[in-house]
């Protein structure tokens, strides 16, 4: 922060910097009665024409048409905890919640004071009584026991304690809901206190504005101070440095421990009544006036211009005068001297008007002032008078001047570079190039800037061009030497920093942070800071690394500096500009680190708008409303123009955007999902807002993107796939069955035909063999036993062949492809085998009522297993009883043949073909065959899975 230059109490030689906002800027009315700041750092201003809200860039106004009870508004209070604004007016009290106004009933008296304590309770001064404001009404609060008490003012201090001044009683404060008297001498009872300020820097010190003047209460004593303030005091405030501001009915006073400054129309302020003074969260001082709107005090610099005595606000050049504390300023209206806190004009001894157009002023080692004009001659003030130094020369425009270490005067002109010879009183031309800036590089070496680069003049001889990268072809207006570096200020490309040892160059331009590429003046101050005067403002560089110094709270003052118009004197920097001479302090106070504040003002969607408390909860939007415009406001009252923004949309972007000045962002075609918009305010000088404004919203997906719909779709697809597979399998099964049925029908016909043909053909032949055997037997005598034995064997083999053929024919007959037919056939075979024997053959068959089909292969193998088993039981078992049983239960077929013989060795029996063939046949039909034998008998059990029966159908 650059510090305010203060010269005197009543001095008018400088203009202080106040920034005014009036009706032309959007303020609803110019008669301001009070100022306050809400939780979003916005200023609220009451006027006699309604209220205005100011965010640093624009005003928003409210009046009776918006719901106020009166446009004649007088006072303000804020409840930051609940984000409420209270307005006192000529018609009572109103409350604003960000959406609408609520006007309290039965409060039609003037309310010229409102204040809020640390707990958020608001109090009003209404009809000389204090009232506590509730949600929908207000109640009387007695300060003293006197029912006729007269309260003249109320105020809340920085700690949130409410104070009240009671006429004829004294000063009271509210603590723990109880009013307590502040012990003071009796003088207080005779004063009408109009305003109160509890000092934030000095303990137990209270400032009181009264109708009799300014008083200070300290250590229970009351004394009058500032007797020079003899006009009515209206308002009081303390700034962050502890200085006191007092608003009066004619301007304002600024009180520091060292001096008192009176601000009025003569030094940049106004003579109007100052009804209120307010210090905002950034420590800016705001003054509300009656008729001139509001003012913000800017203590970065002071100005000398036409209002302080200069004939022209364009100050072309500045130099130190011959006397101590004297400053000479040159303009196109002549020379002006600041001395003894006053500005006076120096008359030029020439009738030529151009002689009053001053291009430069320069003080040499003798404190003589050299005066250069654009065609009006070269002049010098020798301490007594001004004399012309270039008699005989005409139309020379003197652009720059320096004095070298040998006390030689060098001049840069439109006709080239000259040296002034003191002995001959003549100008000696050194070069012919159009001259710009001048700088001594070393003893007997001068660098001259020109319109096409820089030239080095050695030992007063002709100049040679300095071949420096970036400099050639540039117009050099000013130069500065810092250690081994030469800094060139150009009219085109900003600054070039040339290392005279390494020949390396570095360019700093508007692309890297300069406010302009047109550089008029360069100055290194006593702190090592390089001041850069440009065509659009002032920059500062660190001379250690030549980086641009970023100020944190200075306004970007848009001024055009003039060529070689910077000096340092007595701790201040004087700069000549087209808007007067600006004066800055070399050693500024520590820059404020208070950061900007940001909030989201509104969110616009096609279906409506959201703002205020609506943004505290998540917004749910249908998928059709997936376009959003977010409006946000960054508040930095110290320098509103420097506010920029960085934002991100979490859910779509994870990183913040580049800083830009747009205060709204539009998002279109946002996909469904949950999002959080975040935005930060950032100044051009790098201060980032302490808070991050955000709101969350969710865009619902369309029905076809919901989880339920997706689940249902997947489920439906699965069902369709399953249905398709089922239909395909069913169709294939139908085709398979159709093919099987056709094949079975063909097999049926073939088997039936084969059985019939086999029966007819083989049966006839067997019958014929039998008949022939019988004929032959009748032809052989009974004595031929051998022949008869052969015939008997033939007959027996024929019978066995017949029986075997009968089994084959039975199997070939399709009518026998059922389980019951198979079991009946086995039963008949058993009965036939055990007939006319001593063995009892028993049968127990239970297959249920269901007719079960079996394949030819299945039927043939089961038949052969049990024919072998019955044959073995008959031949080898030596049993008295043989039982054949079957059970069909839950798809399992159990066939058992048991006898009560003495048993046999099952392992030994496996060496024979019969048992092995039985196991082979069981395996062939995928059945389990179990043979157990012991002293109590033998059991042969065959287990066939019913599914296996189905699997082994004829195909």
LINPEDA-V521280 format. One record per helix or strand of 3 or more residues. SS is the DSSP state (A for helix, B for strand). FROM is the first residue (numbers start at 1). LEN is the number of residues. If there is no record, write none. Layout:
# LINPEDA-V521280
ss=SS from=FROM len=LEN
ss=SS from=FROM len=LEN
This chain:
# LINPEDA-V521280
ss=B from=15 len=7
ss=A from=23 len=3
ss=B from=31 len=7
ss=B from=43 len=5
ss=B from=50 len=5
ss=B from=59 len=4
ss=A from=64 len=3
ss=B from=73 len=7
ss=B from=84 len=6
ss=B from=92 len=5
ss=B from=101 len=3
ss=B from=111 len=6
ss=B from=122 len=5
ss=B from=129 len=5
ss=B from=138 len=4
ss=B from=151 len=6
ss=B from=162 len=5
ss=B from=170 len=6
ss=B from=178 len=5
ss=A from=186 len=5
ss=B from=193 len=6
ss=B from=205 len=6
ss=B from=213 len=6
ss=B from=221 len=5
ss=B from=233 len=6
ss=B from=244 len=5
ss=B from=252 len=4
ss=B from=260 len=4
ss=A from=265 len=3
ss=B from=274 len=6
ss=B from=285 len=6
ss=B from=294 len=11
ss=A from=306 len=3
ss=B from=315 len=6
ss=B from=327 len=5
ss=B from=334 len=6
ss=B from=342 len=5
ss=A from=353 len=4
ss=B from=358 len=6
ss=B from=369 len=6
ss=B from=378 len=4
ss=B from=386 len=3
ss=B from=397 len=7
ss=B from=409 len=5
ss=B from=416 len=6
ss=B from=426 len=4
ss=B from=435 len=8
ss=B from=445 len=6
ss=B from=453 len=6
ss=B from=463 len=3
ss=B from=476 len=7
ss=B from=485 len=6
ss=B from=495 len=5
ss=B from=505 len=4
ss=A from=510 len=3
ss=B from=519 len=6
ss=B from=529 len=6
ss=B from=537 len=6
ss=B from=561 len=9
ss=B from=572 len=6
ss=B from=580 len=6
ss=B from=597 len=9
ss=B from=608 len=3
ss=A from=612 len=5
ss=B from=619 len=3
ss=B from=628 len=8
ss=A from=640 len=3
ss=B from=643 len=8
ss=B from=664 len=4
ss=B from=673 len=11
ss=B from=693 len=7
ss=A from=703 len=3
ss=A from=707 len=73
ss=A from=785 len=28
ss=A from=814 len=3
ss=A from=819 len=16
ss=B from=840 len=7
ss=A from=856 len=21
ss=B from=881 len=9
ss=B from=892 len=8
ss=A from=906 len=4
ss=A from=913 len=12
ss=B from=928 len=7
ss=B from=937 len=9
ss=A from=946 len=6
